[in-house]
Amino acid sequence: MIKLKNYINGQLIEPISNLYFDNYQPSTGKVYSQIPDSDEKDVELAYVAAKNAFHSWSVLPKEQRSKILLKISSLIEKNLDKLALAESIDNGKPLKLAKTVDIPRAAANFNFYGTGILHYAANSHSMEETAVNYTLRQPVGVAGCISPWNLPLYLFSWKIAPALAAGCTVVAKPSEITPMTAFLLSEICIEAGLPNGVLNIVHGLGSKVGNAIVSHPNIPLISFTGGTVTGKHIASIAAPMFKKLSLELGGKNPNIIFADCDYDKMLSTTMHSSFANQGQICLCGSRIFIERKIYEKFKVDFVNKTKQLTIGNPLDEKTKIGAVVSKQHQEKILSYIELAKKEGGTILCGGNKIILENELSQGYYIAPTIIEGLDYNCRTNQEEIFGPVVTITPFDTEDEVLKMANSTIYGLASVVWTENITKAQKMANQLHAGIVWINCWLLRDLRTPFGGVKASGVGREGGFEALDFFTEPKNVCIKL
Ligand code: NAD
């Protein structure tokens, strides 16, 4: 059985305690590898390595940092099949999705910031004859990067790449539920010639490793993606220490469908925005609002298409719905389906776990589920479920749907379907969200600001926003 190792100071090493815990394969429910149960001592080792490496990495010409990041990107591309297979086994997601989305995007993240840093510039402010101000953007120091399990390498690299490009060194922790591709990334970094200590990956639990990173007195910035409750806890530790914080948190995204939309395009995209990655993408639209004129037609078509989705072995090419990430998460999702029933919802399809045959019989499968008849204010429609479960609700007016869409504590992403550009713009202006997609979903340009409002987070990733986060502006004023 594979035993993962920490990547500290350029070496793959065992945790100091020599303790490990089990890593489960969601599609089979079986243990298939061992994860280091690291603690604050391993984080301290990683921090010291990162601090020592900072002296040289932070002043290395950006062209040289760029070259190494581009090498990492090309090695991820070269290892596409191996990484995609590892991601699918570790997470339960369809192999095809890992091959076409997760791993290419991880390579793109390194490529984007490897080139982006070459174009990053700072301002100068002239005071005519009196003085000139110029702003230095200096890497902040050792960055703490903590990521979740739903898009493991994709989101891990989305933090690490800009941090390294900006000249920070990093102590990173992937989710303990899906650590495998982060481990494979450490091997890639060694092959790419990343200098020792520039990136350190410490595996283990959030309560031990994550907590040690967040509360470390000399790690001045934390980039976190995960649940809102964890984000709140992290903020409560980091804020009194005056750390820079980027928090990408949960969502309960509305998907608003007007009768004047391009119906076929809307329907096929709504299938993806509802059930891609078993609904475990922070950007999935879990509350679908449909203009009453087309509600019945949409309901019939959406339910029929959902019933046709193939649930199966993630490694099978035909599989559209793989396993959800863990037994605990499967139970959480099923408990929300029970809650929806208690709240008066009608299950139109799904609503149950699926038991597959043979070696998959202990895997964590849930049938994609559509629920109607719920009040927009009930818990099922207010709390993040993060699984293959959506609710459908009719509406009559723009103001009514805006009120329902904006009623949650969250504000990450929203989708609007209409051919009327004026209406689309009104929605975009008034929706509480960091991202609004009009007539599309998950169409990403990596230069754009990415993040949420309200309980969906603080700060933005993407483009130069991430480079701004990992650098500190320092104004220098020269009297002429
Ligand atoms: P989580 O909050 O449980 O864990 C995220 C990471 O934080 C993990 O690495 C975990 O080990 C670590 N962690 C846990 N407790 C910690 C602590 N006390 N201190 C420091 N670190 C700690 O989230 P999850 O279940 O892994 O991921 C699902 C959540 O992530 C969902 O809410 C989803 O919406 C959200 N998410 C948000 C985005 C976004 O961009 N906004 C993207 C993906 C996922």
Residues whose N, C-alpha, C, O or C-beta is under 5 A from the ligand:
A	BS01	NAD	I146 S147 P148 W149 K173 P174 S175 E176 G204 L205 G206 S207 G210 N211 V214 T225 G226 G227 T228 T230 E248 L249 G250 G251 C282 S456
